[in-house]
Amino acid sequence: MTYSELIQILDSVHLPYAYHSFPEKQVPAPPYFVYYFAGTDNFAADNEVYAKIYNLTIELYTQNKNIAAETAIESALKSGKLFWNKTELYVESENAYEILYEMEVMING
């Protein structure tokens, strides 16, 4: 997958999103999501990185349990053939739900 293909998958969710965080005072009303690469788990061959494997995290923020927003993200990931794991928590200080999607993606170019 290329980075532009990943962006096409994220665009297909039709929710506001940003890489890592929105600029201060520009955070949209929920639901929205952020995505970032939390690290790598590269594959080695012949003493070098053969395949770059990125740990991709998507954080969905909602004020209430929002099945439609979760379904939109999950459908986009499924259409992109991305295998993900999901965690949900409530952030009291933000009065919001945070749904985490974690997966590994190979980015070429």
N, C-alpha and C positions, 0 to 999 in steps of 0.2 A: 504494500500500500504506500502511496505517496502522501506527503503532508496535505496536498490539495485535495486528495480523496478523503482524508480524515475530515477536513473542513467541510466538504460536501455532506458528509454524514451528519456532522454537527448542525449545519445549516438546515437540514431536513427536519429537525426537531421543531423549528418555528417558535423558539423561545429566545429571549435575550441571553447572550452569553459572552464571556470574555476569557482570555488566557489568564489564569491564576487569580485575578481580582479585577474589579471595576475601579476606575479612578475614584478617589474620595469625592463624595457628594454627587456622584453620577451612578450610584447603584439603583437599578430599576426596582419597581415593586415586584415582589414575588408573584408567580414563579419565575426563576431564572437559574442559570447554572454557570459554573466556571469549570475549566478543564486545565490540567497541567501534567507535566511529565515528572513523576516523583523520583525517578531514578532509572537505571537500566539493569537488565539481566542478559547481557550480550552472550552470543554463542561464539566460541573460539574454534579456530581450525588453523593448523600450521603456525601456531604461536602468534596469531593476530585475530582481531575481531573479524569474524566471517559474516555475522549477521547482527545488526543493531536491533536490540529488542528493548523497547521503552515501556516502563510501567506508567500507564495512563490512568489518571484519576479524573472522574467527573463528579462534581458535587452539585446536586440539585437542591435548591432552597425553596420552601413553600411555607405559607403561614398555616395552612391546614393540610391534612392528608390529601394529596392531590393525585389520584389514580390516573387521571388523563395526562398529566405531565410526566409521570413515571412511565406510562405506556408509550408516550411519544418518544422518550429517550430509548426505551428498551426495543421498540420497533426499529428505530434508526440503527441501533447497534446490531440488531438481528439482520437487517438488510445489508449491513456492511460486513456480515459474517464475523463479528467480533464476539468472543466469549468473555463474559464478565461475571463478577461476583458483586453482590449488593449488600450494603449495611445501612440501617436506618437508625437515626438518633434524634433526640429533641434537644435543641440548644436553648436553654431557659433564658440566658442573657439576651438572646436575639428574638425570643418568642417565635421560633421557627423550627421547622423540621429540616434536617439535612439528610439527604439520601446520597450515599456514596456508591459509585460504580467504579470498580477497579478491574483492570485488564492489562494484558501485555499486547503490544502492537509492534510489528516490524515496519519501520519507516524507511523507505528507499528514496533517496534524493530529496 
